[in-house]
Amino acid sequence: MINRFKRIALSKLINDLNDGIAFLINNLEIDDHSRWLTDITQLNSRYTLLQKQYNQRIITQEEYTIEYNKITKSLITQVDEICQNNPIFKNHNIYCRLIVENGHIVDYPVFNNDEIIVGRSVDADIKLESPIVSRNHCKIFISHQVLRVMDLKSTNGTLINGFRIKNSVIKLGDEIQVGNNIIKVFDTLKTADW
């Protein structure tokens, strides 16, 4: 779970600093990480001020780039430190359990501001080797604190509890069928009865 969190956080920070900062703040329990969240919040304030100064042409492109790189490097250091100290995550008790056609079982944590892509693509988070699964078949995500699944215009569709869906809320215990594979949503790994 920590490796997946780190990979997502770093990817978001590199692609969009605001998105990366929001991901960190939305997924870390405040009580357990108050020092890091304080540092992240201060870096976010520095970044907001930097954007304002650049937009008002108070600083040059070069000055902006230098400061932006310093802020990004500091945030990456924060992520490394957090991941080395056994972080506690918000919603860390929501998992998607994949039961693959051959009976293999894999668990995936679901983070806030994250999406799990299911499909045959090498870039999919849950990779399924099946000709009846589309490259990007569906995505599982949390939106406004609600767990959802969205079919990504797959050829054979996505089913929840046997019904074909396009975009739907999913509840704990629901079964998502992708091809001949089942993904079941659990609140903790202990309740998984398979």
Phi, psi and omega per residue, in radians:
M1 nan -0.729 -3.120
I2 -1.104 -0.725 3.132
N3 -1.103 -0.719 3.122
R4 -1.141 -0.754 3.100
F5 -1.023 -0.826 -3.108
K6 -1.092 -0.772 3.139
R7 -1.058 -0.783 -3.135
I8 -1.154 -0.815 -3.103
A9 -1.049 -0.827 -3.122
L10 -1.130 -0.722 3.122
S11 -1.072 -0.768 -3.140
K12 -1.165 -0.709 3.127
L13 -1.090 -0.710 -3.106
I14 -1.244 -0.673 -3.095
N15 -1.402 -0.634 -3.102
D16 -2.771 1.870 -3.054
L17 -0.979 -0.745 3.129
N18 -1.075 -0.765 3.137
D19 -1.115 -0.721 3.130
G20 -1.132 -0.742 3.126
I21 -1.139 -0.760 3.119
A22 -1.075 -0.703 3.120
F23 -1.060 -0.790 3.138
L24 -1.091 -0.856 -3.098
I25 -1.123 -0.672 -3.095
N26 -1.343 -0.226 -3.059
N27 -2.001 -0.142 -3.123
L28 -1.796 2.350 3.063
E29 -1.191 2.234 -3.035
I30 -1.106 -0.781 -3.089
D31 -1.028 -0.669 -3.061
D32 -1.466 -0.286 -3.039
H33 -2.342 0.600 -3.032
S34 -1.052 -0.660 3.135
R35 -1.104 -0.813 -3.122
W36 -1.192 -0.697 3.141
L37 -1.154 -0.604 3.059
T38 -1.098 -0.807 3.112
D39 -1.089 -0.745 3.140
I40 -1.127 -0.721 3.120
T41 -1.106 -0.714 3.098
Q42 -1.133 -0.704 3.091
L43 -1.145 -0.634 3.085
N44 -1.106 -0.719 3.099
S45 -1.115 -0.727 3.088
R46 -1.056 -0.722 -3.125
Y47 -1.175 -0.715 3.113
T48 -1.073 -0.784 3.103
L49 -1.105 -0.727 3.123
L50 -1.038 -0.814 3.111
Q51 -1.053 -0.747 -3.132
K52 -1.095 -0.811 3.137
Q53 -1.088 -0.684 -3.133
Y54 -1.212 -0.772 3.140
N55 -1.107 -0.547 3.115
Q56 -1.560 0.099 3.112
R57 1.051 0.573 3.075
I58 -1.387 -0.545 3.107
I59 -2.129 2.800 -3.125
T60 -1.490 2.947 3.071
Q61 -1.023 -0.722 -3.131
E62 -1.122 -0.779 3.112
E63 -1.105 -0.703 3.101
Y64 -1.061 -0.837 -3.102
T65 -1.093 -0.747 3.129
I66 -1.073 -0.848 -3.120
E67 -1.187 -0.689 3.102
Y68 -1.025 -0.793 3.133
N69 -1.117 -0.654 3.097
K70 -1.121 -0.772 -3.139
I71 -1.121 -0.794 3.133
T72 -1.060 -0.786 3.127
K73 -1.070 -0.732 3.104
S74 -1.089 -0.722 3.124
L75 -1.157 -0.694 3.106
I76 -1.108 -0.691 3.064
T77 -1.081 -0.733 3.098
Q78 -1.043 -0.777 3.136
V79 -1.065 -0.771 3.105
D80 -1.031 -0.811 -3.139
E81 -1.108 -0.770 3.134
I82 -1.039 -0.818 -3.083
C83 -1.200 -0.424 3.104
Q84 -1.411 -0.204 -3.051
N85 -1.994 0.620 3.070
N86 0.812 1.220 -3.082
P87 -1.155 2.689 3.023
I88 -1.866 2.220 -3.062
F89 -1.832 2.567 2.947
K90 -1.191 2.565 -3.132
N91 0.948 0.407 -3.110
H92 -1.197 -0.064 -3.124
N93 -1.783 0.251 3.073
I94 -1.878 2.176 -3.092
Y95 -2.273 2.626 2.928
C96 -1.851 2.100 3.111
R97 -1.775 2.107 -3.127
L98 -1.689 2.192 3.017
I99 -1.903 1.810 -3.069
V100 -1.364 2.765 -3.117
E101 -0.788 -0.703 -3.069
N102 -1.457 0.095 3.107
G103 1.616 -0.100 3.113
H104 -1.132 2.444 -3.103
I105 -2.073 2.304 3.097
V106 -2.372 2.397 3.106
D107 -1.894 2.425 3.132
Y108 -2.198 2.199 3.054
P109 -1.301 2.602 3.099
V110 -1.915 2.103 3.133
F111 -1.757 2.761 2.991
N112 -1.165 2.615 3.140
N113 0.964 0.654 -3.116
D114 -2.348 2.767 3.001
E115 -2.417 2.483 3.089
I116 -1.844 2.013 3.104
I117 -1.560 2.285 3.132
V118 -1.968 2.275 3.098
G119 2.957 -3.001 3.130
R120 -1.485 -0.299 -3.066
S121 -1.031 2.549 3.081
V122 -1.144 -0.370 3.128
D123 -1.523 -0.098 -3.127
A124 -1.194 2.541 3.079
D125 -1.245 -0.756 3.031
I126 -1.898 1.870 -3.079
K127 -1.635 2.206 3.138
L128 -2.099 2.192 3.135
E129 -1.623 1.505 3.136
S130 -2.666 2.339 -3.129
P131 -1.172 -0.311 3.140
I132 -1.633 0.093 3.065
V133 -1.820 2.282 3.126
S134 -1.277 2.819 3.136
R135 -0.967 -0.899 3.018
N136 -2.061 1.622 -2.960
H137 -1.452 -0.922 3.135
C138 -2.712 2.973 3.047
K139 -2.326 2.537 3.102
I140 -1.988 2.293 -3.055
F141 -2.725 2.858 3.042
I142 -1.845 2.180 3.116
S143 -2.246 2.120 -3.123
H144 0.933 0.773 3.101
Q145 1.117 0.399 3.100
V146 -2.144 2.300 3.112
L147 -1.381 2.285 -3.062
R148 -2.356 2.784 2.964
V149 -2.291 2.411 -3.140
M150 -2.251 2.213 3.033
D151 -1.254 2.370 -3.102
L152 -1.766 0.859 -3.139
K153 1.012 0.753 3.135
S154 -1.223 2.722 -3.129
T155 -1.158 -0.770 -3.033
N156 -1.804 0.058 3.046
G157 1.395 2.916 3.095
T158 -2.104 2.342 -3.112
L159 -1.994 2.466 2.961
I160 -2.068 2.103 -3.126
N161 0.869 0.651 3.067
G162 1.590 -0.095 -3.122
F163 -1.903 2.328 3.130
R164 -1.233 2.381 -3.099
I165 -2.280 2.868 2.969
K166 -1.897 -0.872 3.137
N167 -2.651 2.079 -3.008
S168 -2.574 2.642 2.982
V169 -1.253 2.468 3.027
I170 -2.141 2.546 -3.116
K171 -1.954 2.831 3.075
L172 -0.995 2.335 -3.136
G173 1.649 -0.264 3.107
D174 -1.124 2.628 3.080
E175 -1.930 2.183 3.078
I176 -1.794 2.171 3.130
Q177 -1.853 2.187 3.096
V178 -2.192 1.869 -3.005
G179 1.108 -2.270 3.090
N180 -1.727 0.312 -3.106
N181 -1.845 2.551 3.134
I182 -2.036 2.320 3.005
I183 -2.035 2.147 -3.132
K184 -2.011 2.457 -3.082
V185 -1.731 2.251 -3.129
F186 -2.197 2.712 3.082
D187 -1.518 -0.468 2.997
T188 -2.565 2.765 3.126
L189 -1.149 -0.412 -3.116
K190 -1.199 -0.490 -3.100
T191 -1.457 -0.122 3.131
A192 -1.211 2.042 -3.014
D193 -1.827 0.363 -3.100
W194 -1.589 nan nan
